[in-house]
Amino acid sequence: MKVSELINLLSKQDPNARVMTPGFESGFEDIKHVKRGVLFRRKNPQWWDGAFNEDNNWNSEGEDMVMIYGSYRK
C-alpha cells in the first residue's frame, strides 16, 4: 500500500475514530512513532516471516517505506 492509498482509505473514516496498532502479544495500542526507511523484498521467506525487510542482505533494489508503530517499538 502506498501513502496516498492509506490517506484515501483514512479520509473515508470518521475523523474522530482512533487509529490503533496491534499490541505486542494482544490488545491494541495508540500510534506512537512513524519511521521512514528503505524496504527490500525477501527472497523465499518462511510463511511466518514478512515478505519484506529493511536489511539489504541480497543486494536488491530498495523502495522507500513508512512504518507505523505503537509504543513497544521504535
N, C-alpha and C positions, 0 to 999 in steps of 0.2 A: 504494500500500500504506500502511496506517495503522500506527502504532507498535504497537498491540495485535495486528495481524496478524503483524508481524515477530516480536514476542515469542512468539506462538503457534507460528510456524514454528521459531524457535530453540529453544523449550522441548522440541521433539521430537528434537533433535540430541544427540549425545554432548557433555556439558558440558565435556569436556576437549579437544574439537576446536578448532582455531584458526579465528578469523574473519578473513578477508582481504578486501582490496580490490585491484582491478587496479593494476598499476604504471603509470608514466607512458606508456611505449611497449610494454613487455612484462613478463611476470612478475607477481608479486603482492607486496603489502606488508601489514604489520600495520596495524590501525586505530590512528590516532594522534589524530584530532580528531573531535568531534561538534559540529555547529554548528546553531543554530536560526535560522530566518529566515521570510520571507513569500514564498510561491510564487504566480506568476501564469502562466496558460496563454498560450502564444504564439499569435498569430493567423497562420495559414498558414506554419508553419516549413518550412524546407527539409528534405529527407529525412535529411540528416546532422546536423541540429540536434535538440536535445531538445524535447519538447512543452511544457516549462515554463521559466521564467526567474525570477530574483529581481527583475529590473528591471521596474517598472510603467510602461513607455512607452505602454501602451494604456489607462491609467486603468480597468483592470478590477478586480474584487474579488479580493483575495488569500486564501490559506489558509495556516495555519501549516505549517511543514515542519521536518524534521530531516535534515541531511546528514551522511553518514559518510565521512571522508576518511582516506587514508594520509598518509605524511609529506611528500609532494611538494605538497600543497595545504593551505591554512589558511583 
